[in-house]
Amino acid sequence: MSKKHSFVKIKCPKCKKDAELTRDFSSVKCNFCGFDRSYGEYVKFIAHNELKYSDILGDYTGSTEGHTSGSLDEWD
């Protein structure tokens, strides 16, 4: 019987190699380039650096009814 890992392999947003996402989604760490951030910081990093994912920041807000989308700079 194999030992279960306490992480899931994902693509590092910085170097594109395998990184480790903890199963509780608390952090993302890459042993190749040293990327090591909380999951929230990981999401912001992706949203700022990969245009196709910039809309995911909206998932971290409440209702957006009556609000404009704003800019990524407002999330800093």
Chimera marker file (.cmm) of the C-alpha trace (Angstrom):
<marker_set name="trace">
<marker id="1" x="0.000" y="0.000" z="0.000" r="1" g="1" b="0" radius="0.5"/>
<marker id="2" x="1.408" y="3.385" z="-0.964" r="1" g="1" b="0" radius="0.5"/>
<marker id="3" x="1.630" y="6.351" z="1.376" r="1" g="1" b="0" radius="0.5"/>
<marker id="4" x="-0.742" y="9.202" z="0.518" r="1" g="1" b="0" radius="0.5"/>
<marker id="5" x="0.934" y="12.519" z="-0.206" r="1" g="1" b="0" radius="0.5"/>
<marker id="6" x="-0.138" y="15.577" z="1.724" r="1" g="1" b="0" radius="0.5"/>
<marker id="7" x="0.075" y="17.657" z="-1.441" r="1" g="1" b="0" radius="0.5"/>
<marker id="8" x="-1.140" y="17.780" z="-5.033" r="1" g="1" b="0" radius="0.5"/>
<marker id="9" x="1.218" y="18.467" z="-7.931" r="1" g="1" b="0" radius="0.5"/>
<marker id="10" x="0.351" y="21.585" z="-9.925" r="1" g="1" b="0" radius="0.5"/>
<marker id="11" x="2.231" y="23.744" z="-12.425" r="1" g="1" b="0" radius="0.5"/>
<marker id="12" x="4.352" y="26.432" z="-10.817" r="1" g="1" b="0" radius="0.5"/>
<marker id="13" x="3.150" y="29.836" z="-12.034" r="1" g="1" b="0" radius="0.5"/>
<marker id="14" x="6.717" y="31.158" z="-12.010" r="1" g="1" b="0" radius="0.5"/>
<marker id="15" x="8.899" y="28.467" z="-13.645" r="1" g="1" b="0" radius="0.5"/>
<marker id="16" x="6.169" y="26.157" z="-15.041" r="1" g="1" b="0" radius="0.5"/>
<marker id="17" x="7.684" y="23.041" z="-13.405" r="1" g="1" b="0" radius="0.5"/>
<marker id="18" x="5.904" y="20.840" z="-10.849" r="1" g="1" b="0" radius="0.5"/>
<marker id="19" x="4.955" y="22.609" z="-7.634" r="1" g="1" b="0" radius="0.5"/>
<marker id="20" x="3.178" y="21.295" z="-4.556" r="1" g="1" b="0" radius="0.5"/>
<marker id="21" x="-0.256" y="22.492" z="-3.445" r="1" g="1" b="0" radius="0.5"/>
<marker id="22" x="-1.125" y="21.320" z="0.054" r="1" g="1" b="0" radius="0.5"/>
<marker id="23" x="-4.331" y="19.293" z="0.195" r="1" g="1" b="0" radius="0.5"/>
<marker id="24" x="-5.876" y="21.861" z="2.524" r="1" g="1" b="0" radius="0.5"/>
<marker id="25" x="-5.121" y="24.607" z="-0.054" r="1" g="1" b="0" radius="0.5"/>
<marker id="26" x="-3.048" y="26.543" z="2.482" r="1" g="1" b="0" radius="0.5"/>
<marker id="27" x="0.129" y="26.948" z="0.423" r="1" g="1" b="0" radius="0.5"/>
<marker id="28" x="1.910" y="26.404" z="-2.878" r="1" g="1" b="0" radius="0.5"/>
<marker id="29" x="5.615" y="25.597" z="-2.975" r="1" g="1" b="0" radius="0.5"/>
<marker id="30" x="8.026" y="24.935" z="-5.863" r="1" g="1" b="0" radius="0.5"/>
<marker id="31" x="11.291" y="23.199" z="-5.026" r="1" g="1" b="0" radius="0.5"/>
<marker id="32" x="12.799" y="24.213" z="-8.393" r="1" g="1" b="0" radius="0.5"/>
<marker id="33" x="12.550" y="28.017" z="-8.320" r="1" g="1" b="0" radius="0.5"/>
<marker id="34" x="11.691" y="28.667" z="-4.680" r="1" g="1" b="0" radius="0.5"/>
<marker id="35" x="8.127" y="29.916" z="-5.240" r="1" g="1" b="0" radius="0.5"/>
<marker id="36" x="6.479" y="29.641" z="-1.796" r="1" g="1" b="0" radius="0.5"/>
<marker id="37" x="3.227" y="31.462" z="-1.125" r="1" g="1" b="0" radius="0.5"/>
<marker id="38" x="-0.112" y="31.058" z="0.580" r="1" g="1" b="0" radius="0.5"/>
<marker id="39" x="-2.914" y="29.936" z="-1.696" r="1" g="1" b="0" radius="0.5"/>
<marker id="40" x="-4.410" y="33.442" z="-1.702" r="1" g="1" b="0" radius="0.5"/>
<marker id="41" x="-1.066" y="34.938" z="-2.751" r="1" g="1" b="0" radius="0.5"/>
<marker id="42" x="-0.774" y="32.223" z="-5.429" r="1" g="1" b="0" radius="0.5"/>
<marker id="43" x="-4.156" y="33.222" z="-6.859" r="1" g="1" b="0" radius="0.5"/>
<marker id="44" x="-3.165" y="36.880" z="-6.917" r="1" g="1" b="0" radius="0.5"/>
<marker id="45" x="0.194" y="36.023" z="-8.528" r="1" g="1" b="0" radius="0.5"/>
<marker id="46" x="-1.547" y="34.122" z="-11.329" r="1" g="1" b="0" radius="0.5"/>
<marker id="47" x="-4.153" y="36.835" z="-11.830" r="1" g="1" b="0" radius="0.5"/>
<marker id="48" x="-1.473" y="39.523" z="-12.134" r="1" g="1" b="0" radius="0.5"/>
<marker id="49" x="0.846" y="37.521" z="-14.378" r="1" g="1" b="0" radius="0.5"/>
<marker id="50" x="-1.461" y="35.497" z="-16.637" r="1" g="1" b="0" radius="0.5"/>
<marker id="51" x="-4.055" y="37.586" z="-18.438" r="1" g="1" b="0" radius="0.5"/>
<marker id="52" x="-6.352" y="34.638" z="-19.139" r="1" g="1" b="0" radius="0.5"/>
<marker id="53" x="-6.869" y="34.207" z="-15.377" r="1" g="1" b="0" radius="0.5"/>
<marker id="54" x="-7.330" y="37.849" z="-14.394" r="1" g="1" b="0" radius="0.5"/>
<marker id="55" x="-11.075" y="37.392" z="-13.895" r="1" g="1" b="0" radius="0.5"/>
<marker id="56" x="-10.603" y="34.907" z="-11.017" r="1" g="1" b="0" radius="0.5"/>
<marker id="57" x="-10.065" y="37.739" z="-8.554" r="1" g="1" b="0" radius="0.5"/>
<marker id="58" x="-13.809" y="38.316" z="-8.792" r="1" g="1" b="0" radius="0.5"/>
<marker id="59" x="-14.316" y="34.991" z="-7.004" r="1" g="1" b="0" radius="0.5"/>
<marker id="60" x="-12.843" y="36.575" z="-3.866" r="1" g="1" b="0" radius="0.5"/>
<marker id="61" x="-15.386" y="39.386" z="-3.642" r="1" g="1" b="0" radius="0.5"/>
<marker id="62" x="-18.929" y="39.406" z="-2.425" r="1" g="1" b="0" radius="0.5"/>
<marker id="63" x="-21.707" y="40.535" z="-4.695" r="1" g="1" b="0" radius="0.5"/>
<marker id="64" x="-20.493" y="42.593" z="-7.619" r="1" g="1" b="0" radius="0.5"/>
<marker id="65" x="-23.937" y="43.917" z="-8.438" r="1" g="1" b="0" radius="0.5"/>
<marker id="66" x="-23.794" y="47.654" z="-9.000" r="1" g="1" b="0" radius="0.5"/>
<marker id="67" x="-19.980" y="47.737" z="-9.055" r="1" g="1" b="0" radius="0.5"/>
<marker id="68" x="-17.544" y="48.157" z="-11.890" r="1" g="1" b="0" radius="0.5"/>
<marker id="69" x="-14.820" y="45.577" z="-12.375" r="1" g="1" b="0" radius="0.5"/>
<marker id="70" x="-12.018" y="47.912" z="-11.313" r="1" g="1" b="0" radius="0.5"/>
<marker id="71" x="-8.423" y="46.961" z="-11.960" r="1" g="1" b="0" radius="0.5"/>
<marker id="72" x="-5.894" y="44.454" z="-10.663" r="1" g="1" b="0" radius="0.5"/>
<marker id="73" x="-4.069" y="47.316" z="-8.931" r="1" g="1" b="0" radius="0.5"/>
<marker id="74" x="-7.007" y="47.705" z="-6.545" r="1" g="1" b="0" radius="0.5"/>
<marker id="75" x="-6.254" y="44.217" z="-5.158" r="1" g="1" b="0" radius="0.5"/>
<marker id="76" x="-2.774" y="45.088" z="-3.916" r="1" g="1" b="0" radius="0.5"/>
<link id1="1" id2="2" r="1" g="1" b="0" radius="0.2"/>
<link id1="2" id2="3" r="1" g="1" b="0" radius="0.2"/>
<link id1="3" id2="4" r="1" g="1" b="0" radius="0.2"/>
<link id1="4" id2="5" r="1" g="1" b="0" radius="0.2"/>
<link id1="5" id2="6" r="1" g="1" b="0" radius="0.2"/>
<link id1="6" id2="7" r="1" g="1" b="0" radius="0.2"/>
<link id1="7" id2="8" r="1" g="1" b="0" radius="0.2"/>
<link id1="8" id2="9" r="1" g="1" b="0" radius="0.2"/>
<link id1="9" id2="10" r="1" g="1" b="0" radius="0.2"/>
<link id1="10" id2="11" r="1" g="1" b="0" radius="0.2"/>
<link id1="11" id2="12" r="1" g="1" b="0" radius="0.2"/>
<link id1="12" id2="13" r="1" g="1" b="0" radius="0.2"/>
<link id1="13" id2="14" r="1" g="1" b="0" radius="0.2"/>
<link id1="14" id2="15" r="1" g="1" b="0" radius="0.2"/>
<link id1="15" id2="16" r="1" g="1" b="0" radius="0.2"/>
<link id1="16" id2="17" r="1" g="1" b="0" radius="0.2"/>
<link id1="17" id2="18" r="1" g="1" b="0" radius="0.2"/>
<link id1="18" id2="19" r="1" g="1" b="0" radius="0.2"/>
<link id1="19" id2="20" r="1" g="1" b="0" radius="0.2"/>
<link id1="20" id2="21" r="1" g="1" b="0" radius="0.2"/>
<link id1="21" id2="22" r="1" g="1" b="0" radius="0.2"/>
<link id1="22" id2="23" r="1" g="1" b="0" radius="0.2"/>
<link id1="23" id2="24" r="1" g="1" b="0" radius="0.2"/>
<link id1="24" id2="25" r="1" g="1" b="0" radius="0.2"/>
<link id1="25" id2="26" r="1" g="1" b="0" radius="0.2"/>
<link id1="26" id2="27" r="1" g="1" b="0" radius="0.2"/>
<link id1="27" id2="28" r="1" g="1" b="0" radius="0.2"/>
<link id1="28" id2="29" r="1" g="1" b="0" radius="0.2"/>
<link id1="29" id2="30" r="1" g="1" b="0" radius="0.2"/>
<link id1="30" id2="31" r="1" g="1" b="0" radius="0.2"/>
<link id1="31" id2="32" r="1" g="1" b="0" radius="0.2"/>
<link id1="32" id2="33" r="1" g="1" b="0" radius="0.2"/>
<link id1="33" id2="34" r="1" g="1" b="0" radius="0.2"/>
<link id1="34" id2="35" r="1" g="1" b="0" radius="0.2"/>
<link id1="35" id2="36" r="1" g="1" b="0" radius="0.2"/>
<link id1="36" id2="37" r="1" g="1" b="0" radius="0.2"/>
<link id1="37" id2="38" r="1" g="1" b="0" radius="0.2"/>
<link id1="38" id2="39" r="1" g="1" b="0" radius="0.2"/>
<link id1="39" id2="40" r="1" g="1" b="0" radius="0.2"/>
<link id1="40" id2="41" r="1" g="1" b="0" radius="0.2"/>
<link id1="41" id2="42" r="1" g="1" b="0" radius="0.2"/>
<link id1="42" id2="43" r="1" g="1" b="0" radius="0.2"/>
<link id1="43" id2="44" r="1" g="1" b="0" radius="0.2"/>
<link id1="44" id2="45" r="1" g="1" b="0" radius="0.2"/>
<link id1="45" id2="46" r="1" g="1" b="0" radius="0.2"/>
<link id1="46" id2="47" r="1" g="1" b="0" radius="0.2"/>
<link id1="47" id2="48" r="1" g="1" b="0" radius="0.2"/>
<link id1="48" id2="49" r="1" g="1" b="0" radius="0.2"/>
<link id1="49" id2="50" r="1" g="1" b="0" radius="0.2"/>
<link id1="50" id2="51" r="1" g="1" b="0" radius="0.2"/>
<link id1="51" id2="52" r="1" g="1" b="0" radius="0.2"/>
<link id1="52" id2="53" r="1" g="1" b="0" radius="0.2"/>
<link id1="53" id2="54" r="1" g="1" b="0" radius="0.2"/>
<link id1="54" id2="55" r="1" g="1" b="0" radius="0.2"/>
<link id1="55" id2="56" r="1" g="1" b="0" radius="0.2"/>
<link id1="56" id2="57" r="1" g="1" b="0" radius="0.2"/>
<link id1="57" id2="58" r="1" g="1" b="0" radius="0.2"/>
<link id1="58" id2="59" r="1" g="1" b="0" radius="0.2"/>
<link id1="59" id2="60" r="1" g="1" b="0" radius="0.2"/>
<link id1="60" id2="61" r="1" g="1" b="0" radius="0.2"/>
<link id1="61" id2="62" r="1" g="1" b="0" radius="0.2"/>
<link id1="62" id2="63" r="1" g="1" b="0" radius="0.2"/>
<link id1="63" id2="64" r="1" g="1" b="0" radius="0.2"/>
<link id1="64" id2="65" r="1" g="1" b="0" radius="0.2"/>
<link id1="65" id2="66" r="1" g="1" b="0" radius="0.2"/>
<link id1="66" id2="67" r="1" g="1" b="0" radius="0.2"/>
<link id1="67" id2="68" r="1" g="1" b="0" radius="0.2"/>
<link id1="68" id2="69" r="1" g="1" b="0" radius="0.2"/>
<link id1="69" id2="70" r="1" g="1" b="0" radius="0.2"/>
<link id1="70" id2="71" r="1" g="1" b="0" radius="0.2"/>
<link id1="71" id2="72" r="1" g="1" b="0" radius="0.2"/>
<link id1="72" id2="73" r="1" g="1" b="0" radius="0.2"/>
<link id1="73" id2="74" r="1" g="1" b="0" radius="0.2"/>
<link id1="74" id2="75" r="1" g="1" b="0" radius="0.2"/>
<link id1="75" id2="76" r="1" g="1" b="0" radius="0.2"/>
</marker_set>
